[in-house]
Amino acid sequence: MSEAITLTVNGVSRTVHAEPDTPLLTVLRNDLKLKGAKFGCGLGQCGSCMVIIDGHNVMSCDTPLWAAAGKSVTTIEAQGSVDAPSVLQRAFITEQAAQCGYCISGIIMTATALLARNPDPSEWEIKQALARNLCRCGTHTRIIKAVQRAAREMRR
């Protein structure tokens, strides 16, 4: 049975009517029209759907809506815009870290959570953080350089 569930998405309190076990990704994309998080595998294994809930990066395809109730959800849409990209987005552009772009929103969200808890991660720490994000285009080296660049710029 559909329930009214309230969560904060990108700083705005939103109430949705859905089954509590509906995947958060479905609500974000279909009900709230936030298309940045992508449906990849649907099994929580590829990271294309990554969002941040209360400071922790989580895969929204296998996170039930009830688990986000009353919490703060941040999606790629809160990171910046075409006209005003975030530091991390600018670094990805500068390093040409995106190829097809399908996985990048999830990677940027994972990197955002990493840099929030560790502003000076080592290359190994970046690789560990991004281990759950799959990219088939092979831009891994550029992705790591982009995260390192953003970390440097954010520390200035």
MIBATOR-330116 format. One record per residue (C-alpha): residue number from 1; residue in three letters; x, y, z. Coordinates in Angstrom, 3 decimals, padded with zeros to 6 digits, always signed. Each point is the difference from the previous one (the first is absolute). Layout:
<sites>
{i->NUM | aa->ala | u->X | v->Y | w->Z}
...
</sites>
This chain:
<sites>
{i->1 | aa->met | u->+000.000 | v->+000.000 | w->+000.000}
{i->2 | aa->ser | u->+001.274 | v->+003.439 | w->-001.000}
{i->3 | aa->glu | u->+001.109 | v->+002.246 | w->+002.867}
{i->4 | aa->ala | u->+000.979 | v->+003.654 | w->+000.318}
{i->5 | aa->ile | u->+003.723 | v->+000.051 | w->+000.672}
{i->6 | aa->thr | u->+001.973 | v->+003.186 | w->+000.596}
{i->7 | aa->leu | u->+003.684 | v->+000.429 | w->-000.703}
{i->8 | aa->thr | u->+002.246 | v->+002.951 | w->-000.738}
{i->9 | aa->val | u->+001.387 | v->-000.063 | w->-003.529}
{i->10 | aa->asn | u->+002.687 | v->+002.513 | w->-000.918}
{i->11 | aa->gly | u->-001.012 | v->+002.166 | w->+002.940}
{i->12 | aa->val | u->-003.741 | v->+000.001 | w->-000.737}
{i->13 | aa->ser | u->-002.536 | v->-001.938 | w->+002.077}
{i->14 | aa->arg | u->-001.964 | v->-002.270 | w->-002.319}
{i->15 | aa->thr | u->-002.933 | v->-002.268 | w->+000.724}
{i->16 | aa->val | u->-000.625 | v->-002.867 | w->-002.402}
{i->17 | aa->his | u->-002.761 | v->-002.575 | w->-000.091}
{i->18 | aa->ala | u->+001.462 | v->-003.425 | w->-000.642}
{i->19 | aa->glu | u->+000.438 | v->-003.454 | w->+001.405}
{i->20 | aa->pro | u->+002.636 | v->+000.142 | w->+002.772}
{i->21 | aa->asp | u->+002.075 | v->-002.697 | w->-001.723}
{i->22 | aa->thr | u->+000.097 | v->+001.852 | w->-003.337}
{i->23 | aa->pro | u->+003.633 | v->+000.556 | w->-001.010}
{i->24 | aa->leu | u->+001.140 | v->+003.538 | w->+000.761}
{i->25 | aa->leu | u->+001.314 | v->+000.234 | w->-003.572}
{i->26 | aa->thr | u->-003.499 | v->-000.548 | w->-001.372}
{i->27 | aa->val | u->-001.402 | v->+002.796 | w->+002.156}
{i->28 | aa->leu | u->+002.835 | v->+002.378 | w->-000.911}
{i->29 | aa->arg | u->-000.330 | v->-000.612 | w->-003.730}
{i->30 | aa->asn | u->-003.753 | v->-000.522 | w->-000.424}
{i->31 | aa->asp | u->-001.652 | v->+002.005 | w->+002.767}
{i->32 | aa->leu | u->+002.501 | v->+002.802 | w->+000.561}
{i->33 | aa->lys | u->+001.246 | v->+000.147 | w->-003.628}
{i->34 | aa->leu | u->+003.672 | v->-000.028 | w->+001.051}
{i->35 | aa->lys | u->+001.631 | v->-001.913 | w->-002.840}
{i->36 | aa->gly | u->+003.667 | v->+000.339 | w->+001.032}
{i->37 | aa->ala | u->+000.187 | v->-003.294 | w->+001.873}
{i->38 | aa->lys | u->-000.088 | v->-002.741 | w->-002.632}
{i->39 | aa->phe | u->-001.510 | v->-003.459 | w->-000.009}
{i->40 | aa->gly | u->+002.903 | v->-002.313 | w->-000.765}
{i->41 | aa->cys | u->-000.148 | v->-003.499 | w->+001.397}
{i->42 | aa->gly | u->-002.880 | v->+000.377 | w->+002.458}
{i->43 | aa->leu | u->+001.908 | v->-002.226 | w->+002.427}
{i->44 | aa->gly | u->+002.208 | v->+002.501 | w->+001.831}
{i->45 | aa->gln | u->+003.116 | v->-001.161 | w->-001.807}
{i->46 | aa->cys | u->+000.934 | v->+002.692 | w->-002.546}
{i->47 | aa->gly | u->-000.332 | v->+003.356 | w->+001.773}
{i->48 | aa->ser | u->-001.805 | v->+001.879 | w->-002.781}
{i->49 | aa->cys | u->-002.803 | v->+000.804 | w->+002.430}
{i->50 | aa->met | u->+002.200 | v->+001.287 | w->+002.844}
{i->51 | aa->val | u->-001.423 | v->+002.750 | w->+002.213}
{i->52 | aa->ile | u->+000.982 | v->+001.325 | w->+003.408}
{i->53 | aa->ile | u->-002.273 | v->-000.606 | w->+002.987}
{i->54 | aa->asp | u->+000.973 | v->+001.840 | w->+003.166}
{i->55 | aa->gly | u->+003.614 | v->+000.199 | w->-001.162}
{i->56 | aa->his | u->+000.370 | v->-003.617 | w->-001.127}
{i->57 | aa->asn | u->+000.072 | v->-001.063 | w->-003.629}
{i->58 | aa->val | u->-002.592 | v->-002.684 | w->-000.703}
{i->59 | aa->met | u->-001.322 | v->-001.726 | w->-003.063}
{i->60 | aa->ser | u->-003.542 | v->+001.216 | w->-000.444}
{i->61 | aa->cys | u->-001.134 | v->-002.931 | w->-002.161}
{i->62 | aa->asp | u->+000.018 | v->-002.373 | w->+002.956}
{i->63 | aa->thr | u->-000.789 | v->+002.491 | w->+002.751}
{i->64 | aa->pro | u->-003.682 | v->-000.185 | w->+000.935}
{i->65 | aa->leu | u->-001.824 | v->+003.302 | w->+000.338}
{i->66 | aa->trp | u->-000.709 | v->-000.673 | w->+003.692}
{i->67 | aa->ala | u->+003.774 | v->+000.052 | w->+000.668}
{i->68 | aa->ala | u->+000.170 | v->+003.608 | w->-001.247}
{i->69 | aa->ala | u->-003.082 | v->+001.204 | w->+001.871}
{i->70 | aa->gly | u->+000.801 | v->+003.032 | w->+002.144}
{i->71 | aa->lys | u->+003.563 | v->+000.113 | w->-001.320}
{i->72 | aa->ser | u->+001.935 | v->+002.351 | w->-002.252}
{i->73 | aa->val | u->+000.562 | v->-001.310 | w->-003.544}
{i->74 | aa->thr | u->+002.432 | v->+001.735 | w->-002.327}
{i->75 | aa->thr | u->+000.049 | v->-000.717 | w->-003.723}
{i->76 | aa->ile | u->+002.274 | v->+001.132 | w->-002.807}
{i->77 | aa->glu | u->-002.474 | v->+002.775 | w->-000.773}
{i->78 | aa->ala | u->+001.170 | v->+001.775 | w->+003.186}
{i->79 | aa->gln | u->+003.632 | v->-000.044 | w->-001.080}
{i->80 | aa->gly | u->-000.114 | v->+002.810 | w->-002.522}
{i->81 | aa->ser | u->-001.311 | v->+000.981 | w->-003.392}
{i->82 | aa->val | u->+001.251 | v->+000.433 | w->-003.525}
{i->83 | aa->asp | u->+000.530 | v->+003.694 | w->+000.730}
{i->84 | aa->ala | u->+001.446 | v->-000.499 | w->+003.485}
{i->85 | aa->pro | u->+001.554 | v->-003.478 | w->+000.384}
{i->86 | aa->ser | u->+001.320 | v->-001.100 | w->+003.365}
{i->87 | aa->val | u->+003.734 | v->-000.265 | w->+000.639}
{i->88 | aa->leu | u->-000.236 | v->-003.756 | w->-000.519}
{i->89 | aa->gln | u->-001.952 | v->+000.360 | w->-003.236}
{i->90 | aa->arg | u->+002.532 | v->+002.543 | w->-001.314}
{i->91 | aa->ala | u->+002.827 | v->-002.392 | w->+000.851}
{i->92 | aa->phe | u->-001.720 | v->-002.810 | w->-001.930}
{i->93 | aa->ile | u->-000.374 | v->+002.330 | w->-002.983}
{i->94 | aa->thr | u->+003.619 | v->+001.188 | w->+000.174}
{i->95 | aa->glu | u->+001.360 | v->-003.541 | w->+000.302}
{i->96 | aa->gln | u->-002.419 | v->-001.275 | w->-002.681}
{i->97 | aa->ala | u->-001.016 | v->-002.699 | w->+002.456}
{i->98 | aa->ala | u->-003.374 | v->-000.754 | w->-001.573}
{i->99 | aa->gln | u->-000.466 | v->-001.827 | w->-003.237}
{i->100 | aa->cys | u->-003.531 | v->-001.330 | w->-000.472}
{i->101 | aa->gly | u->-001.119 | v->+001.654 | w->+003.248}
{i->102 | aa->tyr | u->-002.353 | v->-002.713 | w->+001.216}
{i->103 | aa->cys | u->+001.969 | v->-000.840 | w->+003.141}
{i->104 | aa->ile | u->+001.375 | v->+003.449 | w->+000.728}
{i->105 | aa->ser | u->-002.813 | v->+001.356 | w->+002.177}
{i->106 | aa->gly | u->+000.423 | v->-002.977 | w->+002.326}
{i->107 | aa->ile | u->+003.773 | v->+000.397 | w->+000.010}
{i->108 | aa->ile | u->-000.274 | v->+003.706 | w->+000.777}
{i->109 | aa->met | u->-002.379 | v->-000.734 | w->+002.869}
{i->110 | aa->thr | u->+002.390 | v->-002.601 | w->+001.403}
{i->111 | aa->ala | u->+002.911 | v->+002.437 | w->-000.330}
{i->112 | aa->thr | u->-002.078 | v->+002.730 | w->+001.672}
{i->113 | aa->ala | u->-000.609 | v->-002.213 | w->+003.028}
{i->114 | aa->leu | u->+003.677 | v->-000.991 | w->+000.087}
{i->115 | aa->leu | u->+001.249 | v->+003.591 | w->-000.115}
{i->116 | aa->ala | u->-002.491 | v->+001.057 | w->+002.686}
{i->117 | aa->arg | u->+001.468 | v->-002.504 | w->+002.442}
{i->118 | aa->asn | u->+003.603 | v->+000.087 | w->-001.283}
{i->119 | aa->pro | u->+001.110 | v->+003.237 | w->-001.705}
{i->120 | aa->asp | u->+003.436 | v->-001.405 | w->-000.867}
{i->121 | aa->pro | u->-000.457 | v->-003.615 | w->-001.112}
{i->122 | aa->ser | u->+002.887 | v->-002.042 | w->-001.326}
{i->123 | aa->glu | u->-000.259 | v->-001.659 | w->-003.391}
{i->124 | aa->trp | u->-000.639 | v->-003.303 | w->+001.760}
{i->125 | aa->glu | u->-002.820 | v->+001.547 | w->+002.077}
{i->126 | aa->ile | u->-001.595 | v->+001.398 | w->-003.169}
{i->127 | aa->lys | u->+000.204 | v->-003.397 | w->-001.673}
{i->128 | aa->gln | u->-001.514 | v->-001.679 | w->+003.071}
{i->129 | aa->ala | u->-002.844 | v->+002.511 | w->+000.154}
{i->130 | aa->leu | u->-000.773 | v->-000.422 | w->-003.709}
{i->131 | aa->ala | u->+000.279 | v->-003.799 | w->+000.005}
{i->132 | aa->arg | u->-003.803 | v->-000.379 | w->-000.054}
{i->133 | aa->asn | u->-000.368 | v->+002.299 | w->-003.026}
{i->134 | aa->leu | u->+000.391 | v->-001.698 | w->-003.352}
{i->135 | aa->cys | u->+001.147 | v->+001.838 | w->-003.137}
{i->136 | aa->arg | u->+000.252 | v->-002.003 | w->-003.195}
{i->137 | aa->cys | u->+001.520 | v->+002.849 | w->-002.034}
{i->138 | aa->gly | u->+003.389 | v->-000.374 | w->+001.662}
{i->139 | aa->thr | u->+000.476 | v->+003.529 | w->+001.306}
{i->140 | aa->his | u->+001.056 | v->-001.194 | w->+003.458}
{i->141 | aa->thr | u->+003.377 | v->+001.779 | w->-000.062}
{i->142 | aa->arg | u->-001.659 | v->+003.278 | w->-000.988}
{i->143 | aa->ile | u->-002.672 | v->-000.457 | w->+002.654}
{i->144 | aa->ile | u->+002.661 | v->-000.383 | w->+002.706}
{i->145 | aa->lys | u->+001.820 | v->+003.096 | w->-001.316}
{i->146 | aa->ala | u->-003.270 | v->+001.947 | w->+000.046}
{i->147 | aa->val | u->-000.686 | v->-000.921 | w->+003.631}
{i->148 | aa->gln | u->+003.578 | v->+000.917 | w->+000.940}
{i->149 | aa->arg | u->-000.319 | v->+003.344 | w->-001.838}
{i->150 | aa->ala | u->-003.296 | v->+000.786 | w->+001.734}
{i->151 | aa->ala | u->+001.489 | v->-000.906 | w->+003.397}
{i->152 | aa->arg | u->+002.910 | v->+002.398 | w->-000.587}
{i->153 | aa->glu | u->-002.303 | v->+002.799 | w->-001.128}
{i->154 | aa->met | u->-002.390 | v->-000.504 | w->+002.905}
{i->155 | aa->arg | u->+002.857 | v->+000.201 | w->+002.521}
{i->156 | aa->arg | u->+001.111 | v->+003.428 | w->-001.291}
</sites>
